[in-house]
Amino acid sequence: EAQVTQNPRYLITVTGKKLTVTCSQNMNHEYMSWYRQDPGLGLRQIYYSMNVEVTDKGDVPEGYKVSRKEKRNFPLILESPSPNQTSLYFCASSLTENYGYTFGSGTRLTVV
Amino acid sequence: DQQVKQNSPSLSVQEGRISILNCDYTNSMFDYFLWYKKYPAEGPTFLISISSIKDKNEDGRFTVFLNKSAKHLSLHIVPSQPGDSAVYFCAASGDAAGNKLTFGGGTRVLVKP
């Protein structure tokens, strides 16, 4: 089944403790992206990647890092999480043209 | 300042009637627009899109209309079904691949049987 898989689905952590949210897609998509969803703000793009080793900042990149060493994986790294990063995170991937993103099921992160 | 706005946070409609969801944008560089549907505990799913060279795109019960001069797009669902109850997000980008999508805040639709 074609899908985007994120792990974990739920995560509670403490301020400052580094964490990684994994994302993997099995559709051979070139484009991948991370979003966070907050009430009233919709989904805001954190980082995106156009191909292996090619990444760029989205609208809210502060406090996040990403890497794209392989086409299928696009992990999101929070080096020193803070409470304002408590949110619902979505990973997504897409083909190159005229396709909407396919989203993962989301990771609900709470930073205390 | 939000570049894509959905001014109605919620919409309630009777089964079988038309649902109309609206979306406004401010960035004139946007040339590709998408609608996503989201159920609780799931990721958004792509619904329908429209390029700025068109003013209408139809897919089954879903039609998206684009008014570039007004910087406004709308999604029509006809007829509405209970399974359409979800949150709908409009999104815009400056390229067809939609790499850098800007989303609106979402509209929660409730279709009553």
Interface residues (C-beta under 8 A of the other chain):
Chain A: V4 Y31 S33 Y35 G40 L41 G42 L43 R44 Q45 Y48 M50 G58 D59 F90 A92 S94 L95 T96 E97 N98 Y99 G100 Y101 T102 F103 G104 S105 G106
Chain B: Q2 V4 Q6 P9 L34 Y36 A41 E42 G43 P44 T45 F46 L47 S49 S51 F89 A91 A96 A97 G98 N99 K100 L101 T102 F103 G104 G105 G106
